Amino acid sequence: MKKVLFIMAFALSLTQIFAQTASKSSKSDAKEDRNFRVPLIGETAPSFTAETTNGTLNFPSDFGRKWKILFSHPQDFTPVCSTEIIELARLQGELDKLGVKIAILSTDPVETHLQWKKSMESLDLNSQGAVKIKFPLIGDDDLKVAKLYGMIHPESNTTKSVRGVFIIDPNNIIQVIYFYPANVGRNTDEILRTVAALETSAEQSTATSHVFAPVNWNPGKDLLVSIPPKAQASKSSNDVPEGYYSPVWYMWFKKSSQ
């Protein structure tokens, strides 16, 4: 009898040890699983395949050698997010001129996206007329993409931090990252300005001189350059190439051709 009780006590203690170990392992795994990392500027944009309101999307490869914007939302039918999407739809022509492809992510299924899209297309926001939403709305109810892009806060059980904007170049390299709180609408004019600055910089930079957009730059304004072509160290104005000027030795501008 004593032997039986000893065996039962031993078995019970082993069970408790295994249960505690499994519990610790589970908690450790859960904590590790929530350590989602935001991909940084200069890194390749994480790729994924997902269903959208426009069908299956392989991002970013389906958009080819275009500039791309991934614009994310925490939930469908939220008022701030709805105004942003309607405005982006209104700016579709400007995005087309810049050669930009845009995809919208929201952490609800595509079926809900379709209802949301239909509602937004019926609105006459700010008396500017209703608009059609041509870009895809990505279904992400399993949070796969939100996690892939590090948009789930490790200490939160909500999706309110899924408010990121990723601007990606034709080589699928991330060039810009924005994150906005849920109570502040994003500035679409700034997004367009940023893409225009990136494109202008890429087009006008050379192997020996890089072009930069200064503060508050807009298309048509002068640009900064790293080193003006053939400029010498001499203080003589004759050494400054035509079309360039320098208010101080460490700052060179290139006059706009527009």
C-alpha positions in Angstrom: 0.0 0.0 0.0 2.8 2.4 0.9 4.5 1.6 -2.3 1.3 2.4 -4.3 0.9 5.7 -2.5 4.6 6.6 -3.1 4.2 5.9 -6.8 1.0 8.0 -7.0 2.7 10.9 -5.2 5.7 10.6 -7.4 3.6 10.6 -10.6 1.6 13.6 -9.3 4.7 15.6 -8.6 6.0 14.8 -12.1 2.7 15.9 -13.6 2.9 19.2 -11.7 6.5 19.8 -12.8 5.6 19.2 -16.5 2.5 21.4 -16.2 4.6 24.2 -14.7 7.3 23.8 -17.4 4.7 23.8 -20.1 3.0 26.9 -18.7 6.3 28.7 -18.5 7.2 27.6 -22.0 3.7 28.7 -23.3 4.0 32.1 -21.7 7.6 32.5 -23.0 6.4 31.5 -26.5 3.4 33.9 -26.3 5.7 36.8 -25.3 8.2 35.9 -28.1 5.4 35.7 -30.6 4.3 39.3 -29.8 7.8 40.7 -30.4 6.9 42.0 -33.8 9.6 44.1 -35.4 8.9 47.2 -37.7 11.0 46.8 -40.9 13.3 49.8 -41.1 14.1 52.4 -43.8 16.5 50.8 -46.3 15.3 47.2 -45.8 13.4 45.2 -48.3 9.6 45.4 -47.8 8.2 42.1 -46.4 6.2 40.3 -49.0 2.9 38.6 -48.5 -0.1 37.2 -50.3 -3.6 38.2 -49.2 -7.2 38.5 -50.4 -8.4 42.0 -51.2 -11.5 43.8 -52.5 -9.8 43.6 -55.9 -8.9 39.9 -55.7 -5.7 38.1 -54.6 -2.7 40.4 -54.1 1.0 39.5 -54.0 2.6 42.5 -52.4 4.7 44.2 -53.4 5.6 42.1 -56.6 2.2 42.6 -58.3 2.8 46.3 -58.5 6.1 45.8 -60.4 8.7 48.5 -60.7 6.4 51.3 -59.3 6.5 53.3 -56.2 4.2 51.7 -53.7 2.3 52.8 -50.5 1.0 50.4 -47.9 -1.5 52.4 -45.8 -2.9 50.6 -42.7 -6.0 50.9 -40.5 -7.0 49.2 -37.2 -10.6 48.5 -38.1 -13.4 49.1 -40.7 -16.0 51.7 -40.3 -13.9 54.0 -38.1 -14.5 57.6 -38.9 -11.0 59.0 -39.1 -9.9 56.1 -41.3 -12.9 56.5 -43.6 -12.0 60.1 -44.3 -8.5 59.1 -45.1 -9.5 56.5 -47.6 -12.1 58.8 -49.3 -9.4 61.5 -49.7 -6.9 59.0 -51.1 -9.5 57.9 -53.6 -10.1 61.6 -54.5 -6.3 61.9 -55.1 -6.1 58.8 -57.3 -5.3 60.9 -60.3 -2.4 62.5 -58.6 -1.1 59.2 -57.4 -1.3 57.9 -61.0 0.7 60.9 -62.3 3.4 60.0 -59.8 3.3 56.4 -60.9 2.3 55.3 -57.4 0.4 52.1 -56.5 -1.4 52.1 -53.2 -2.8 49.3 -51.1 -5.0 49.7 -48.0 -4.7 47.3 -45.1 -7.4 46.9 -42.4 -7.7 44.2 -39.7 -11.1 43.0 -40.8 -12.1 40.4 -43.4 -12.7 41.3 -47.0 -16.4 40.7 -46.7 -16.6 43.6 -44.2 -14.2 45.7 -46.4 -16.7 45.4 -49.3 -19.5 46.8 -47.1 -17.3 49.6 -45.9 -16.2 50.4 -49.4 -19.8 50.5 -50.7 -20.7 52.9 -47.8 -17.7 55.2 -48.4 -18.4 55.3 -52.2 -21.9 56.6 -51.4 -20.8 59.5 -49.3 -20.5 63.1 -50.5 -17.8 64.1 -48.0 -17.3 67.9 -47.6 -19.7 68.4 -50.6 -16.9 67.3 -53.0 -18.9 64.6 -54.6 -18.8 60.8 -54.2 -15.7 58.9 -55.4 -14.9 55.4 -56.5 -12.2 53.5 -54.5 -10.1 51.7 -57.1 -7.2 50.6 -55.0 -7.4 47.2 -53.1 -8.4 46.9 -49.4 -6.5 44.1 -47.9 -8.2 41.6 -45.5 -6.1 41.0 -42.4 -8.4 39.6 -39.8 -5.7 37.1 -38.8 -3.3 40.1 -38.3 -0.7 38.3 -40.5 0.3 41.4 -42.4 0.0 43.8 -39.4 2.5 41.5 -37.5 4.8 41.2 -40.5 5.1 45.0 -40.6 5.5 45.3 -36.8 2.3 47.2 -36.3 0.9 45.3 -33.3 2.1 46.7 -30.0 3.6 44.0 -27.9 1.9 45.3 -24.7 -1.5 45.8 -26.1 -4.4 43.5 -27.1 -6.0 46.0 -29.5 -5.2 46.9 -33.1 -5.2 50.6 -32.5 -1.4 50.8 -33.4 -2.1 49.6 -36.9 -1.9 53.1 -38.3 1.3 52.9 -40.3 2.3 54.2 -43.8 5.1 52.5 -45.7 6.4 54.2 -48.9 8.4 51.7 -51.0 10.6 52.4 -54.0 10.6 50.5 -57.4 13.3 48.1 -56.0 10.9 47.3 -53.1 13.1 49.0 -50.5 11.3 50.9 -47.7 12.1 54.6 -48.0 9.6 56.2 -45.6 7.7 55.1 -42.5 4.9 57.1 -40.8 2.9 56.1 -37.7 -0.1 58.2 -36.6 -2.4 57.8 -33.6 -6.0 56.8 -34.1 -7.4 60.2 -33.2 -5.3 62.2 -35.8 -6.0 61.9 -39.5 -3.0 61.5 -41.8 -1.9 64.3 -44.1 -2.4 63.1 -47.7 -0.7 66.2 -49.1 2.4 65.4 -47.1 2.4 61.8 -48.5 2.2 63.1 -52.1 4.9 65.7 -51.4 7.2 63.1 -49.9 6.7 60.7 -52.9 7.4 63.6 -55.3 10.6 64.5 -53.3 11.8 60.9 -53.4 11.2 60.6 -57.1 12.9 63.9 -57.9 15.9 63.0 -55.7 16.2 59.6 -57.4 15.9 61.1 -60.9 18.3 64.0 -60.5 21.0 62.4 -58.3 24.2 61.3 -60.0 27.1 59.0 -59.0 29.0 62.0 -57.8 26.3 64.4 -56.5 23.2 63.5 -54.6 20.1 65.7 -54.6 18.0 66.4 -51.5 14.8 68.2 -50.7 15.2 71.0 -48.2 12.6 72.0 -45.5 9.1 72.5 -46.9 10.2 71.6 -50.4 7.5 71.3 -53.0 7.8 70.4 -56.7 9.3 73.3 -58.6 11.4 74.7 -55.8 15.2 74.6 -55.6 17.0 71.5 -54.3 20.0 70.8 -52.2 23.0 69.0 -53.6 25.8 67.2 -51.8 28.6 68.6 -54.1 28.0 70.9 -57.1 29.6 69.6 -60.3 33.2 70.8 -60.8 33.1 73.2 -57.8 36.5 74.1 -56.4 37.5 75.1 -52.9 38.3 78.7 -54.1 36.1 81.5 -52.8 35.9 83.0 -56.3 32.4 83.1 -57.7 33.8 82.0 -61.1 34.3 78.6 -59.6 30.5 78.1 -58.9 28.8 76.4 -61.9 25.9 78.1 -63.5 22.6 77.1 -61.9 24.1 76.6 -58.4 24.4 78.9 -55.4 25.7 78.6 -51.9 24.6 80.7 -48.9 27.2 79.0 -46.7 30.1 76.7 -47.5 28.3 73.5 -46.3 25.0 74.2 -48.1 24.7 74.1 -51.9 21.5 74.7 -53.9 20.6 73.7 -57.4 18.1 76.1 -59.1 14.9 74.5 -60.3 14.5 74.1 -64.0 10.7 74.6 -63.6 
